[in-house]
Amino acid sequence: MGLPGFSPDTVNELEMMAQLGAFKLAQEIAIEKLLKYSFYLSRWPEIKRRVFEDLFDVGMAVTKDYVDPITGQAKVRYVDIKNFISNYSDDHTYRNIKVAGEVRGLSIADLRREAKDQISDEQYSSIESFY
């Protein structure tokens, strides 16, 4: 923690040390790096642009944290507001919702990849013939 043998003489030096991360634990630094990498994998600038568009147009935006079923990596994805489902909330921040979900269209191949062995071959055949 901090720089060994160095103590700041002014408030400015103290603030500068804090900005450089001198007071962070190694675990905090590692978590920050993992979060940055997760945002990189998720193409965060594109998601952020779409979120701002939704906030401007609708006044609400949604993203979803998930684990990629193929790579096992934690990622974030944009959720189109028209596909978002939740119970009613009178709180403009939606902090008091109990359930939330999204409607997503998946191909059978995507469904097989994500569900793996949770769905039987007979059920897949039934889904294929129905849709």
DRENMIFI-78475 format. One record per residue (C-alpha): x negated, y, z; residue in one letter. Coordinates in pm, whole numbers, padded with zeros to 5 digits, always signed. Example, Ala and Ser with C-alpha at 12.3 -4.5 7.8 and 13.67 -1.06 7.14 Angstrom:
2
-01230-00450+00780A/-01367-00106+00714S/
//
This chain:
131
+00000+00000+00000M/-00144+00335-00103G/-00507+00385-00187L/-00753+00250+00071P/-00934+00526+00256G/-00727+00805+00098F/-00469+01012+00275S/-00288+01295+00095P/-00360+01648+00214D/-00056+01815+00058T/+00304+01730-00018V/+00219+01748-00390N/-00048+01479-00352E/+00197+01262-00160L/+00464+01301-00430E/+00207+01227-00701M/+00102+00907-00524M/+00467+00802-00496A/+00522+00864-00870Q/+00218+00651-00953L/+00362+00364-00750G/+00110+00373-00470A/+00374+00281-00212F/+00537-00011-00396K/+00501-00372-00296L/+00364-00619-00548A/+00707-00786-00562Q/+00874-00455-00649E/+00628-00395-00932I/+00683-00749-01064A/+01063-00709-01054I/+01041-00377-01241E/+00826-00542-01511K/+01075-00829-01543L/+01366-00585-01575L/+01183-00387-01843K/+01109-00708-02031Y/+01472-00818-02002S/+01588-00484-02143F/+01331-00519-02423Y/+01462-00866-02513L/+01818-00734-02508S/+01739-00442-02742R/+01849-00194-02478W/+01819+00124-02693P/+02093-00007-02927E/+02314-00114-02634I/+02259+00222-02465K/+02363+00408-02782R/+02686+00207-02806R/+02756+00256-02434V/+02720+00633-02471F/+02951+00626-02775E/+03214+00441-02571D/+03173+00679-02279L/+03220+00975-02510F/+03513+00827-02707D/+03699+00628-02441V/+03553+00740-02108G/+03458+00383-02017M/+03183+00139-02116A/+03103-00223-02037V/+02790-00438-02051T/+02739-00795-01933K/+02438-00955-01770D/+02395-01316-01876Y/+02142-01594-01911V/+02073-01692-02272D/+02177-02058-02295P/+01900-02141-02542I/+01599-01958-02400T/+01708-01935-02034G/+01613-01566-02029Q/+01815-01302-01843A/+01961-01049-02086K/+02220-00776-02119V/+02479-00751-02394R/+02722-00484-02503Y/+03092-00560-02455V/+03333-00387-02691D/+03592-00210-02476I/+03879-00355-02682K/+03766-00706-02581N/+03733-00628-02208F/+03992-00770-01968I/+04030-00688-01598S/+04294-00647-01335N/+04437-00298-01280Y/+04215-00047-01103S/+04306+00299-00983D/+03937+00368-00919D/+03771+00539-01216H/+03450+00343-01148T/+03634+00007-01145Y/+03455-00091-00823R/+03765-00253-00676N/+03842-00499-00957I/+03855-00862-00852K/+03826-01028-01194V/+03682-00924-01528A/+03616-01096-01856G/+03581-01051-02226E/+03730-01204-02538V/+03459-01337-02769R/+03485-01510-03100G/+03249-01806-03132L/+03183-02047-03412S/+03198-02418-03326I/+02818-02429-03353A/+02785-02142-03103D/+03037-02308-02873L/+02845-02638-02885R/+02520-02454-02808R/+02666-02263-02512E/+02895-02528-02361A/+02655-02818-02419K/+02809-03132-02262D/+03097-02954-02086Q/+03324-03027-02384I/+03368-03375-02529S/+03340-03458-02900D/+03713-03529-02911E/+03785-03184-02771Q/+03553-03026-03029Y/+03739-03215-03305S/+04070-03092-03168S/+03943-02734-03159I/+03808-02762-03515E/+04137-02897-03652S/+04345-02641-03463F/+04144-02340-03579Y/
//
